[in-house]
């Protein structure tokens, strides 16, 4: 069953046109189709699958709660390690910064559905590049190539985590 985007937008309290763009931007498949309902009068409407609609609802709930949450980073956000393919390629990780790591994980799960968060650290966004350089220091020495901007095949996730832990211990005063 397909859910009209306008109906979903109304359900989650969003403006339909902006919501349509948000859904597209987050990588959900949008299909125009004629629905049997009399309210659409046979005109094709933009729809998402019921499964995507449920995911979108959860994302909006999380987004709303993170915007009203009292648990916010005092430094601006979080540096994270996400393991992209735990079973098939356990040493492939994504390193980065996000204000909302759970939302970022969900975005990554569009292309890597089994991705999981390994660890997060509260930090300033300005630290992201420095932390990535520190985290991947030994991989660079071993001439291991980075897969993408913030995606790496590392020799050991625990060693990478340890290097980041040391950085954060040194920055605490």
N, C-alpha and C positions, 0 to 999 in steps of 0.2 A: 504494500500500500504506500502511496506517495502522499506527502503532506505539502499543501501549498505554502510557499514562503510567506505570503501576506498573512495567512492564518497563524502561522508560527510566530511571526513578528508581533501580531496582536496579543497572542498568548503570553509572550515574554516581555511585553511592554516596550517594544522598540518601534521606531518609525520604519514603515515597510521598505522604502527606497534605500535608506541607509543600511537597513538590516540585510537586504539582498546583496549589497556590496560587501558587507561584513562576512556573510556566508561564503561568497565567492572567494574573497581574500583568504579565508581560512581553509580553502582547498576542498570544500564539500562539492560533490557532483550535483549540479543543477540541471534538471531536465524540464523542458517545456512540453506540456502535454494537455490534452483536453480531458477534463474530469467530468464524470457523469452528473455531478451536482448541478441543480438548476440555478444556483447563485452565480455560476461562471458562464452560463448560457452557451456552452460549446466553444468558448474562446480559450486558446491554449494559455496555461498559467505556469509560472515557474514553480517547480516542486523539488523536494529532497526526499530521500528514502526515509522510512519510519525510523530506522536505526540511526541515520544521521540526525534526524530531528531530535531523538532522545539525547544524543551526544551534544547537540547544540544547546538543548535545554540545560544540561548539566554544566556546560561551559558558561552559560549566562548566569546561572545560579552562583558558580564559583567566582565569576567576574564581579557580580554584585556584592558577594560577601567579602571579597578581597578589597573592594573599594570602601566598604564600611567597617572593615575589620579594625580592631584596636591593636592587633598583632602585626605591626608593620616594622620593616627594617628601619632602624635609626640611621643607618648609613646609606640607605637608598635602594638596596636590593640584595641579591644573592648570587654568588658564583656557584656554578653547579657542574657536576660530572653526571652525564647520562650515558648509560650503556645501551647502545643501539640494538644490537642483536645478541642477547645473552646466550642463546643456545648455539646459533650458527657461527658467530664471530665474537666471542666473549671479550676480546681485547680492543674492539672498535668502540670508541667513545666520542661523545660530543662534549666540548667544554664551552662554557659561556656564562653570560650574566643575564639575569631576568629579575624583574620586580615581583613576578608571580611565577614561581618555578613549576607549579602544577599546571598552569595554563600553557607554559612553554612545553612541558612534557606532552600534553595533549596535541599540540601543534606538530611535534616531532612524530607522534604516533600515527599521524596521517600517512607518513611514508615509512615509518619503522614501528609497526603496531605492537611489538613486544618490548619496546624501549622501557627502561626503568631508571629511576633516579638512584645513583650510588651514594652521593653525598652533596650537601650544600654548606656554604659558609656565608655569613652575613658580610657584605662588603660594599665599597663604593664602585660605581660603574667605571670610573677612571682606572681602576686596578685590573680590569679584565685582560688587556693585552699582556701586561706584566705577568699575571698569574699563568696565562697560557704559555708564555715563554718559559717560565720556571717549571711548569708541569711537564712540558715536552722537551726539556733540556737534554736528557739522555737519549731520547729518540732521535733528536737532531744529530747528536754525535754518532749514532749508529747508522746515519743516513736513511732512516726510515722516513718515507714520505708522508706528508699529511694528505689525507683523502680530500678534504675540502677546507674551507676557511677555518672552521672550528671543529673539524672531525679528524680524528687520529686513530691509527692502529698503534697501540702502545705495547711495550714488552710486558708490563705488569700494571694492572689497575691499582693494586695496593701500593706499589712504589710511587706511582703518579699521585695518589691520594696523600701519601706520606710527604712528598715534596711540597704539596699545597699546604698541608698541616704545618710544616716548618715555617713556610712564609707567614702564615697567620700568627703563629706563636711569636715570630720576630717582630711583627707589626703591633702586637699588643704592648701597651705601656702601662 
